[in-house]
Amino acid sequence: MLDSFLKDMAGVMIYREETVTFVPDMEISTEGESFADAIEMARDAIGLTGISMEDHNDKLSEPLDQDGAIEKVKQGCCKKR
């Protein structure tokens, strides 16, 4: 279940000037000291959140399209991990 979800996710949004990473499909955000660090932190957050959701039998929502993901971030959806 998680594998197919991750393949269909809209993706990760990174604000380069702040190196803040948003993953709106999973409602998480992280930050790093550099662009590369921000990507690595997002990868870790996606993995940990996915494992936690599976452990708790939480359902993964349908992946957002790009416009939906951007709107969700603008609304302040994502909490830091």
Backbone as a chain_set.jsonl record, in Angstrom:
{"seq": "MLDSFLKDMAGVMIYREETVTFVPDMEISTEGESFADAIEMARDAIGLTGISMEDHNDKLSEPLDQDGAIEKVKQGCCKKR", "coords": {"N": [[0.827, -1.187, 0.0], [1.864, 1.329, 0.891], [4.021, 1.623, -0.885], [2.801, 1.975, -3.458], [1.442, 4.335, -2.978], [3.537, 6.166, -2.48], [4.738, 6.237, -4.98], [2.855, 7.635, -6.432], [2.659, 10.106, -5.258], [2.356, 13.682, -5.123], [4.687, 15.0, -4.636], [7.547, 16.698, -3.231], [7.908, 19.863, -1.765], [10.176, 22.485, -1.819], [11.425, 25.317, -0.289], [13.89, 27.155, -1.364], [15.327, 29.396, -0.319], [14.977, 29.229, 2.381], [15.361, 26.618, 2.929], [13.279, 24.933, 3.738], [11.258, 22.126, 3.801], [8.355, 20.808, 2.441], [5.885, 18.288, 2.625], [3.096, 17.876, 1.427], [1.174, 15.839, 0.919], [1.445, 14.104, 3.027], [1.228, 15.723, 5.14], [3.476, 16.932, 6.473], [6.514, 18.648, 7.414], [9.942, 19.592, 7.121], [13.254, 20.826, 7.82], [16.458, 21.802, 6.553], [20.038, 22.395, 6.68], [21.113, 22.93, 4.264], [20.353, 22.759, 0.717], [20.631, 20.087, -0.174], [20.613, 18.759, 2.3], [18.031, 19.369, 3.142], [16.501, 17.878, 1.326], [17.298, 15.278, 2.039], [16.355, 15.197, 4.686], [13.61, 15.376, 4.202], [13.171, 12.954, 2.87], [13.714, 11.141, 4.951], [11.672, 11.904, 6.753], [9.372, 11.252, 5.285], [9.634, 8.465, 5.107], [9.611, 7.69, 7.867], [7.117, 8.678, 8.699], [5.404, 7.249, 7.006], [5.9, 4.596, 7.868], [5.011, 4.785, 10.528], [2.303, 5.368, 10.078], [1.48, 3.006, 8.821], [1.938, 1.186, 10.928], [-0.035, 1.995, 12.706], [-2.289, 1.41, 11.349], [-3.349, 3.478, 9.825], [-5.008, 5.157, 7.21], [-3.76, 6.105, 4.046], [-4.172, 9.131, 2.395], [-5.629, 10.027, -0.799], [-3.294, 10.924, -3.313], [-2.422, 14.354, -3.788], [-2.973, 16.667, -6.495], [-0.698, 18.903, -8.229], [-1.611, 21.608, -7.945], [-3.402, 21.336, -5.8], [-1.643, 20.512, -3.796], [0.023, 22.76, -3.52], [-1.853, 24.649, -2.641], [-2.575, 23.508, -0.188], [-0.206, 23.755, 1.278], [-0.017, 26.539, 1.381], [-2.123, 27.043, 3.063], [-1.106, 26.283, 5.437], [-0.707, 23.589, 6.197], [1.237, 21.768, 7.093], [3.091, 20.079, 9.571], [6.091, 20.252, 11.506], [8.543, 17.666, 11.566]], "CA": [[0.0, 0.0, 0.0], [2.716, 2.505, 0.98], [4.821, 1.74, -2.11], [2.021, 2.559, -4.544], [1.154, 5.717, -2.607], [4.73, 6.989, -2.669], [4.964, 6.398, -6.414], [1.86, 8.562, -6.966], [2.631, 11.369, -4.526], [2.622, 14.898, -5.89], [6.094, 15.33, -4.461], [8.052, 17.476, -2.119], [8.103, 21.275, -2.105], [11.298, 23.039, -1.063], [11.702, 26.736, -0.416], [15.353, 27.195, -1.366], [15.934, 30.422, 0.519], [14.868, 28.826, 3.784], [15.547, 25.16, 2.952], [12.153, 24.287, 4.403], [10.717, 21.107, 2.923], [6.972, 20.445, 2.729], [5.334, 17.092, 1.999], [1.675, 18.106, 1.721], [0.381, 14.609, 0.889], [1.549, 13.454, 4.33], [1.076, 16.804, 6.104], [4.693, 17.087, 7.263], [7.563, 19.514, 6.901], [11.226, 19.523, 7.803], [14.173, 21.805, 7.263], [17.85, 21.397, 6.572], [20.995, 23.492, 6.622], [21.416, 23.152, 2.854], [19.373, 22.168, -0.189], [20.799, 18.618, -0.117], [20.182, 18.337, 3.624], [16.57, 19.469, 3.169], [15.983, 16.718, 0.593], [17.537, 14.09, 2.873], [15.427, 15.258, 5.817], [12.274, 15.055, 3.685], [13.141, 11.508, 2.621], [13.596, 10.487, 6.258], [10.344, 12.19, 7.312], [8.396, 10.462, 4.527], [9.774, 7.068, 5.531], [9.167, 7.518, 9.249], [5.67, 8.908, 8.757], [4.763, 6.107, 6.355], [5.999, 3.438, 8.761], [4.118, 5.037, 11.655], [0.926, 5.228, 9.606], [1.213, 1.57, 8.631], [1.874, 0.557, 12.253], [-1.297, 2.363, 13.349], [-3.356, 1.111, 10.387], [-3.922, 4.715, 9.289], [-5.163, 5.172, 5.75], [-3.11, 7.175, 3.303], [-5.131, 9.827, 1.544], [-5.298, 10.05, -2.223], [-2.295, 11.961, -3.595], [-2.896, 15.634, -4.313], [-2.324, 17.161, -7.712], [0.216, 19.987, -7.898], [-2.349, 22.775, -7.45], [-3.922, 20.996, -4.477], [-0.515, 20.489, -2.868], [0.428, 24.151, -3.285], [-2.903, 25.278, -1.829], [-2.504, 22.949, 1.156], [0.947, 24.38, 1.932], [-0.366, 27.933, 1.641], [-3.057, 27.051, 4.2], [-0.362, 25.932, 6.636], [-1.058, 22.209, 6.528], [2.302, 20.821, 7.436], [3.754, 20.214, 10.864], [7.489, 19.813, 11.451], [8.909, 16.373, 12.163]], "C": [[0.876, 1.258, 0.0], [3.514, 2.704, -0.3], [4.041, 2.399, -3.239], [1.673, 4.011, -4.242], [2.358, 6.606, -2.897], [5.041, 7.21, -4.143], [4.047, 7.457, -7.012], [1.848, 9.923, -6.283], [2.962, 12.544, -5.422], [4.068, 15.332, -5.728], [6.358, 16.182, -3.242], [8.245, 18.909, -2.594], [9.2, 21.834, -1.221], [11.41, 24.528, -1.348], [13.211, 26.901, -0.277], [15.936, 28.226, -0.405], [15.89, 30.061, 1.997], [15.199, 27.357, 3.99], [14.519, 24.473, 3.845], [11.506, 23.353, 3.395], [9.308, 20.75, 3.366], [6.6, 19.184, 1.967], [3.831, 17.13, 2.267], [0.815, 16.847, 1.708], [0.387, 13.902, 2.24], [1.469, 14.461, 5.471], [2.273, 16.922, 7.044], [5.602, 18.121, 6.612], [8.816, 19.31, 7.733], [12.066, 20.676, 7.282], [15.59, 21.28, 7.394], [18.743, 22.615, 6.49], [21.382, 23.836, 5.19], [20.306, 22.517, 2.021], [19.429, 20.642, -0.119], [20.312, 18.069, 1.223], [18.66, 18.362, 3.737], [15.928, 18.283, 2.453], [16.144, 15.443, 1.417], [16.582, 14.051, 4.057], [14.006, 14.915, 5.377], [12.139, 13.562, 3.447], [12.964, 10.744, 3.934], [12.201, 10.682, 6.856], [9.257, 11.388, 6.609], [8.437, 9.01, 4.98], [9.236, 6.83, 6.927], [7.657, 7.7, 9.387], [4.913, 7.743, 8.139], [4.77, 4.865, 7.233], [5.046, 3.591, 9.944], [2.657, 4.86, 11.252], [0.563, 3.772, 9.395], [1.065, 0.859, 9.966], [0.544, 0.818, 12.953], [-2.51, 2.1, 12.455], [-4.083, 2.366, 9.902], [-3.976, 4.618, 7.769], [-4.399, 6.348, 5.165], [-4.152, 7.819, 2.404], [-4.711, 9.716, 0.086], [-4.283, 11.16, -2.474], [-2.941, 13.216, -4.188], [-2.261, 15.909, -5.666], [-1.477, 18.372, -7.307], [-0.511, 21.204, -7.332], [-2.895, 22.537, -6.043], [-2.825, 21.001, -3.424], [-0.069, 21.907, -2.521], [-0.586, 24.85, -2.379], [-2.831, 24.786, -0.38], [-1.343, 23.556, 1.941], [0.637, 25.824, 2.291], [-1.304, 28.053, 2.851], [-2.381, 26.641, 5.505], [-0.604, 24.518, 7.122], [-0.003, 21.457, 7.306], [2.955, 21.126, 8.779], [5.178, 19.667, 10.765], [7.651, 18.483, 12.147], [10.35, 16.432, 12.607]], "O": [[0.654, 2.16, -0.808], [3.67, 3.836, -0.758], [4.563, 3.289, -3.91], [1.613, 4.834, -5.156], [2.217, 7.675, -3.491], [5.554, 8.266, -4.513], [4.412, 8.109, -7.99], [1.096, 10.807, -6.693], [3.748, 12.423, -6.362], [4.615, 15.978, -6.622], [5.515, 16.354, -2.362], [8.7, 19.135, -3.716], [9.159, 21.672, -0.001], [11.481, 24.948, -2.503], [13.744, 26.795, 0.827], [16.939, 27.954, 0.255], [16.703, 30.556, 2.777], [15.306, 26.905, 5.13], [14.841, 23.558, 4.603], [11.237, 23.747, 2.261], [9.086, 20.426, 4.533], [6.958, 19.03, 0.799], [3.344, 16.503, 3.208], [-0.186, 16.79, 2.422], [-0.556, 13.182, 2.568], [1.625, 14.096, 6.637], [2.108, 17.002, 8.261], [5.478, 18.428, 5.427], [8.755, 18.909, 8.895], [11.632, 21.416, 6.399], [15.883, 20.429, 8.234], [18.273, 23.73, 6.259], [21.919, 24.913, 4.931], [19.434, 21.827, 2.549], [18.394, 19.983, -0.016], [19.666, 17.022, 1.266], [18.066, 17.479, 4.355], [14.925, 17.743, 2.92], [15.227, 14.624, 1.484], [16.056, 12.991, 4.397], [13.279, 14.237, 6.103], [11.115, 12.966, 3.78], [12.162, 9.814, 4.015], [11.617, 9.744, 7.399], [8.327, 10.899, 7.251], [7.395, 8.397, 5.21], [8.488, 5.879, 7.154], [7.002, 6.954, 10.114], [3.899, 7.297, 8.678], [3.764, 4.162, 7.332], [4.356, 2.643, 10.318], [1.868, 4.274, 11.994], [-0.537, 3.345, 9.748], [0.175, 0.024, 10.131], [0.052, -0.027, 13.7], [-3.623, 2.52, 12.77], [-5.277, 2.327, 9.605], [-3.081, 4.056, 7.138], [-4.396, 7.446, 5.722], [-4.92, 7.13, 1.733], [-3.574, 9.355, -0.219], [-4.407, 12.24, -1.897], [-3.879, 13.137, -4.981], [-1.156, 15.448, -5.954], [-1.539, 18.813, -6.159], [-0.068, 21.774, -6.335], [-2.855, 23.43, -5.196], [-3.043, 21.438, -2.294], [0.185, 22.214, -1.357], [-0.204, 25.565, -1.453], [-3.009, 25.573, 0.549], [-1.477, 23.838, 3.131], [0.986, 26.286, 3.377], [-1.273, 29.052, 3.57], [-3.013, 26.651, 6.561], [-0.695, 24.276, 8.326], [-0.335, 20.584, 8.108], [3.318, 22.264, 9.077], [5.432, 18.722, 10.019], [7.009, 18.196, 13.157], [10.873, 15.453, 13.139]]}, "num_chains": 1, "name": "protein.A"}
